[in-house]
Amino acid sequence: SRWMQLKKQQILDTLEGVVFCPRCEVLGLDSPTFVEPATSEGEAPLATCGHCGYVFCGRCYGIAHANLADCISEEDRLLQVAQYKAENSTKMSTFAKKQARKEREVGKLHEVTDDYDRPPVETTGLLTQDWRDMREGDELVSIGSGTKDKFQVIWTNSNLMMGLDKVLVHPLPLVYRIRRCTEMSEEGKIQKRKILEELQSLKALKQSSMPCPRCKVRISRSAGCNHMRCVHCDTHFCYRCGAQIPSDNPYSHFSANACPTFDKGEVQRMQVDAAMNADQMLQDLRNQFGRQEELFALFNARVGEGRGIALPQMPSMELPCRTRKPR
């Protein structure tokens, strides 16, 4: 059940040197794997999954490598996961996969020096209509800044995490490398859009959340201070730097001038909210009692006419004397 799965993961998170296989995780499986400790400083720890046999780095969860300096970023790892999903979702032979990888490196160079001659490309890197000698559906492989004789590549289709929409408006001249992709079906285009949407969602999640230092569950903060408490493993941590802080005195981390209790942007947001609430309260009072300028003008007008403002008659609080005779 769901409860048993979360309980098992919570127990495994407390064990040092135990990680989950990233390849099995893609397939929806939880495969705890022991990390082999490094034998020297600067050496990357390795882990071998006992379920699928995948060898990976126990620090960055990328493909196995020898040195810590070769560890990949989280964005690159997410890209590897997306590519692995795409390759395994299409039932291709090993030879066909190698051919597909080789074809991604081949394409025709097109130099563009006029804004009106830019190729019509969507965010997935496919031509939306015929352009020059290329056809609708052909794939954009790379974009370079410069001319055919000398240019520097600024975007490739292997780096979907970089927004293509921003590169397409890069100042000219540009060199586009496009390869024919007439064999791509409509299902293939939809699959590529889904991969791009997933990568963009993961990138947005990374930018707007912080992983728990203990169980690595990503937590997003909508408002408030930098003191966070993980709902999964009950760990207290700082949302600013991601460090674990003591649960008995969590604000000691902030009083030590390590990180601010409230970010500057959060303080400005609270000030704006307070000002908006004050404006709303003033408007409610004006709706109830009227504007003060109008009341003063009405009062002055009545005084000038010698009438003043009629006040309602209040009931008398005097009691008649019992010994006094009426006249």
N, C-alpha and C positions, 0 to 999 in steps of 0.2 A: 504494500500500500504506500501511499504518499508519505504517511507519517513514518513508516519504517525506513523509507529511503532517506528522508531528512535526518532521522536519528542516526543511521549508519554513517552518513556523511559527516555529521557533527562529531561523532566519535573518531573518525579517521582524521578529521582536521586537527585534533589534539595531538596526533602522533607526528613527531618530527621525522623528516626524511621520507615522508610518504606523499606522493603526488598522484594525480589522475592522468591517465594516458590521454593526450589531446586527440589522437586519431579515433580512439574508441568513443570519446566524448562527442565527436561529430556524428557518430552512428547511434547516439542515444544510450551508450553503455557506460557504466561506472567501473573502471578498471584500476584499482589502487596499485601503485607501482613504487617499489623502494628505489631511492636514489643512491647510487654508488658515490661515496664521499671522494672528493678530489684528493689526489696524492701530493700535489704541490700548489703553491700560491699562483693564482692566475689561471689554473686549470678549470675547465667547465665540468660540473658534475653530470654524469650520464645516468640514464634510466632506461631499462628495457621492459616493455610491457609483456607480461606473461600470457596475455590473451591473444594479441595480434602480432607480437614480436617486433613492434615498432621501437626503434632506438631514437631517443630524443634527449635534448638538454633539460636537466632537472631545474634549471634556473629560469630560462626564457620560454621553455616548452617548444622550441623550434627544432629543426633537423639537427641531429647530433654534430657537434663541432668540438674542437680540442680546447680552445682558449675562451676565457670570459669576454675578451674584447670582441669576439665574433658573435656575441649574443644579439639577436634581432630585437627590434622594438615590437610593442604590442600590435601596432598597425600592420607591420609586415606579417606577424603571426596570423592575424585575422585574414589577411589576404591569402596566405597559404591554406587556411581552413576553407575559404570560399572556393579556391581553385580545386582543392581536393574533393569538395562536394560536387563541383561541376564535372570533374573527370569521372567520378564514380556513378553519377546519375545517368550518364550516357554510356551505354554498353558498347565500348569500343575495344578492339584488340590492342595488344601492346604495340604492334607495328603501326597501327592507325594513330595511336596516341603520339608516338615519336614523329610520325609524319605531320601531325597537327602542330606539334611544337616547332618543327622545322619551318612549316609554312608561315607561322606567326612572325618569323624573322625576315620573310621575303615580301617585297612590295615595290611599287613603282613610285619614284620621287616626283613630286609636283611642286614647282616653285610658284608662290603667290606673292605678287607685289601690288595688287589693286584690291581695295576693300570690297568692291563689287564682284570680285572673282573668288571670294572665299568659298570653300566647299560647304554644302548644306549637310551638317553633321549633327546628330542628336547626342544626348549625354551618354548614351551607351557606346558611342564611337562608330556608328553605322551611318552610311549616307542615306539621307531621306529621299533623294531623287537623283536622277542621272546628272553627272557633272564631268565635263570634258569627255575623256574616253572611258570613264568609270561608270558603273551602273548602280542603281538603287540597291542597297543592302551590302555593298562592298564595305570592308572594314578598315578603319583608320588604325594604322600600326603605331605611328609615332609622329611627333611634331617637333621640328627644329627651328631655332631662331637663326636667320641668316639666309644665304643663297645656297644653290646646289654645290658650288665650289667650296664653300666653307660655312658650315652651320654647326650649332650646338643643340643637341637633343634636350628639350625641356619637358617632354611628356611622352610616355609610352603606354600602350594598352595593358601592360602588365601591372601598372600602378593605378588601379581604379580608385584608390583612396584619394588621389589628387583630383580636384574638380576639373573636369574637361571644359566646362562652360567658361571658366576663367581663362584657360589657355587659348581657347578659340578666339578671344578678343585681344590677344597679345599683339603688340605693334608689329607691323610688317617691316621687312619681308619675312616670310615663313616658308618652311619646306615641309610638305605633308608626304608621309609615306603611307600609301594605301594599297592594300592587296585585295584581289578579287575574292569574293566570298559568296558566289552564286549558289553554292550548295547548302547554305544555311537556311533552314526551314523557319517558318513562323514560330514553331515551338522553340527553336534554338534562340531566336530573338527574345522571346518572352522569358526564357530561362536566364539569358544574360541580363535582362532588365531586373529580374528578381535578385540576382547576385549583386548588382549595383545597389539596389535599394537596401539589401541586407547590410552591405558594407557601409553605406551612408548612415543607416540606423545604428550600427555598432559604433561608428565614429562619433555620432551625436551622443550616444550613451556614455562613451568614454569621456567626452568633454564635459558632460553635465553630471558626473557621478564620481565617487571615490570608492575603491575597493576596501573592504574590511581587512585590516592587517593580519587577522587570524584565519578566517574562513574564505577570504577573497571574494565574497559576495559583494557586488557593486551596489552602492547605496546613493540615492539622489536626494539632495536637500532642496526644498522649495523656498524656505525662509528660516531665519533664526541665527543662532550663534554657531560657532565652529565645533562645539562639543556634540559628538554623535554617539549613538548607542546602537549597535548592530542587533537587529531583530532576530537574526539567525543563531548567533552564538553568544549574544549578550556582552560583547566586547565594547569597551569605551575607547574611542579614538578621536583624533583631531581631523576635522574635515579639510583643514588648510594644508597640512603636511603629510597626513596619513599615518602618523605615529600612534602607537597604542599608549593610552594614558591610564593612570590608576583609577579604579572604579570608586575607591573610598574618598578620593579627593581629586576629581577630574580637572577642576579649574586651577590646580597648582601648575599645570602645564602652561596656562595662559598668564598666570601671575608672574611666572619666571621670565617674562618677555620673550618667550620662544615664538609664539604666534599670537595674533590679536584674537580676543574673544569674538569680536564682530569684524567682518571685512568692511573696508571702506564703502564698497558698493552697497552692502546690506544696510549700513548706517544711513546712507543717502536715501535708500528706498524707504526706510522707516520714517525719516524726516518728511519725505514727500507724502507718505500715507497719513502722517499726523496732520500735515497742513491741509490735505484734502478732507480729512475728518472734521477739522475746525471750520473749514469753509462750508461743509454740509450742515453742521450744527448752526452756524450763523444764518444760513438760508432757511432752515426750519424755523428759527425764532422769528425771522422776518415774515415768513408766511403766517405765523401765528399772531404776532403783535403788530405787524406793519413796519415800515421803515421809520427810523427815528427822525429823519429830516422832515418827513411828511407830518408826523405827530407834532413836532415843534412848530411847523408852519401853521397847522390848524389851530394850535393853542394861541399863537401870536395874533392870528386873525380874529379870534373870538375876543381876546383881551382888547384889541383895538376898537372893536365895536361896543365895548363896555358890557359885554354879556358874560365873558368868561366861559368856562366849560362847566356844564351842568354835571354835578356828581350825584350818584344815586343816594337816596335817603337811607341812612343806617338806622336800625331800630334803637330806640332809647333804652339805656341801661339804668335810668333813675327809677327809684321806688317811691311811691307817695308816702308822706308822713302820716302816721295814724292819729296823732294828737292834733294835727292842724285842721282847722275848720275851713271848709270851702267858702269863698266869698260869693 
